[in-house]
Amino acid sequence: MPNTGRPLHARSPLRLDFVGMTDYLPACREMGGGILNVTINKYLYGSLRPREDQRIVLHAPDHDDLTVEIEDASHLDPEGQLGLVQEALRRFDLPCGVELTTYSEMPGGAGLGSSSTAATCVIATLDAFTGRRLSNYEIAEMARSIETRVLHATYGWQDQYSPVTGGGVKYMRYWPGQPSGGIEIDLLRLPADTLAALEKSLVVCYTGLSRPAKQILDAVATGFQQGQSDVRDAFREMNALADEMRGVLLRGDLSSLGELLNAVWTAHQRLHPAVTNDVLEGFLAGALEAGALGGRVCGAGGGGTMMFWCDRDKDYAVRRRLRELGGTIFDWSVEREGLLIWD
């Protein structure tokens, strides 16, 4: 039954990707794709309140307190402000007007999957409000469809599937030729001491650079479609590294994690020169000097958030050095729940 009387609230976790970019769909359909990521205690929040009229009011306090007022559902415009939210609303039969507030705890362009997380969060909230009862698969696929419509491109699937398939450390695999879409989600049931080691020794830093994701993704797509050997070989290597890192985590022997992150970063850079720059390399060099054993950028690259695996008891020194370089360190922990909705 639809819930048209009470406000609804939603919280969807963002993610860190140990291995990402390998969810680029044309590459997945040809050679498969392996992702390793972890949902974290940084969230995209949404709140929906029904109105007594037909007006739709959208609030985005993290976008300079932006408010968009729409006369009724027939005037929703995916090309307008907050287009992802407007397009999501267009996909549902609303019984009345609504007031919808969404915001992210992390800045835009951080490389933590916030756009896709916002889409899944809004869809799930509207699903609960209207009583439509979409499956997790349908929510993720609707989010991909909405992003394609509004952003005029969609490249991957991890950011849509990650929040709706629960929390924790996940190995996500695309198997070519499967009629169901070929996406397998494997939650790694890691013991408490392994998770504690991850939370202590993996230092996460926002660089202050908003990443040029679309530019990089467009260039990587062109390189793959043109058959550039560096791009194709990098995808294959990153797939293999995701599988290798999965094994390391399951065994609980994290001594090689820094080396593996370095290998992922080296392969990632072969996708396109814009993946890295002097600022990012400066953060990496500073972290290594302070005691990090390896690191990489999250998301597409070019800016955003970086992660560094630290030698034993060197995490404090690495944090301090990154702050000296102008980075913003944020404490994080593994979020064991996925997307949540409550009233």
Buried (B, 14 or more C-beta within 10 A) or exposed (E): EBBEEEBBBBBBBBBBBBBBBBBBBEBBEEBBBBBBBBBBBBBBBBBBBBEEEBBBBBBBEBBEEEBBEBEEBEEBEBEBBBBBBBBBBBBBEBEBBBBBBBBBBBBBBBBBBBBBBBBBBBBBBBBBBBEBEBEBBBBBBBBBBBBEBBBEEBBBBBBBBBBBBBBBBBBBBBEEEEEEEBBEBBBBEBEEEBBEBBBEBBBBBBBBBBBBBEEBBBBBBEBBEEEBEEBBEBBBBBBBBBEBBBEBBBEEEBEBBBEBBBBBBBBBBBBBEBBBBEBBEBBBBBBBEBBBBBBBBBBBBBBBBBBBBBBEEBBEBBBEBBEEBEBBBBEBEBBBBBBBBEE
